[in-house]
Amino acid sequence: MNRYRREKRAARQLWREFREEQPGGSQLVAIQWPKALMVMGTAVAIAYTTTHRGKKVPYMHQFARGCKPLLCAGKKPGQLYLIGDRFKVDGHGIVDIDARGMRVRDTPTLELVKRRRRGKT
């Protein structure tokens, strides 16, 4: 089996585990990988909406101490990346892991701070 088929099969399996339903048709997405990235900072959380059993569900994952990935960007539109080796995605969603690959059971508390724009009062 070639590499593309193995990765496609793994992606479909991850879909089944995470969404608790069978995947539909596959979609080929063209990605232009940048040669270099700009590090914006450390990601403390990520919020997203997905579907489970046909219903939209909002999620927010707060990264545990020592598991926070770098938030990086390329120059072209659509190039935003989480870079790090202390998290993975499995059937539970985003999971923080330690250096041995074991799940971290830290429950961080996130406080959002609203940033004021320059020139605004």
N, C-alpha and C positions, 0 to 999 in steps of 0.2 A: 504494500500500500504506500502511495507516495505521501510526502509531507503535507501537502494541501489537504488531502482526504483525511489524514489523521487529525489535523488541527480542526477541520470542519466537524468531524465526528465528536471531538472533545468539546467544541463550542456548543453543539446541539445537546450533548449530555449535560453540560453546565446549565443550559436553558431549562431543561427538564427538571433538574434539581432545584434551581432557584425559583422558577415561576410555577412549579408544580403542575405543569401541563405539557403537552406535546408541542414541539416547535412547528411552525408553519414552514413555508418555503424559505430558502436561504437567500441572503442578499449579499452580493459582492460589493465591498466598499473599497474604493481606491484611496490609498493613503500615501501622501508624500512625506516621508520621514525627513525631518531637518537634519543637517550635519552637526548643528550646534543648537543649544537651547539657552534661553535666558532664565535664570532662577528668580522667580517672583518672591518666593518666601516659603514658609512651611505651611502645609495644609493642616488645619486643626479639625476640620469637619468637611463633609460633603453631603449636600441635600439633593435628592432626586425623586422622581416619580416613576413608578413602574406598574406593571399589571400582574396580579395574582388571581388566577381563576376568573379572568375576564373583568376584574374590577381594578380601577386605578387606586394605587396605594402610595402615599407619600412616605419617604424615609429620610432620616438624617443619621449619618454615621459619624460619631465623634471618635477620632483616633486616640488611642491610649498613649500615655507617656512612653517615649522611646520608639513609637511606631509611626510617628507623623512623617508622611512623605513630603518631598519637595514638590511645590507647585511650579511647573516650568512651562515656558511658551516658546514656540517658534515664531518666525517673522510673518508667515503666511496665515490667512484666516483659517480657523478650525484647528489650529495646532496648540492645544492645551493638554498637558500631561501631568499625571501623578507619578513621580519617580521615587522608588524606595523598595526595600526588600523586607519590610516588617509588616506587610499586609498581603492578603490574597482574597480572591473572590471564590466562594463555594456556594453550596445550596442554601446557606444561611445569609448570603450577601457578602458584604465586606467584613473581613475578619482580621483583627490585629494578631500578629504572631511574634514570638520572640526569636532570638538568634538560632534556636534549634528547630524552628518551624512549629512550635507548640502554640496553641491558642492562648492569648492574653486575656485575663478576666478582669481587667481594669475597667472601671466605669467612670470616665471623666465627666466633669461638669463644664458645660460651655456657656460662656457669657458673651453675647454678641455686643460689639461696640459700634455705634453708628459714627462713621467718619464724616466730618464736616468738609464741604467743598470750599476751596479757596474763594474768597470774595463773597461768600454767603454768610449771613449772620443768623 
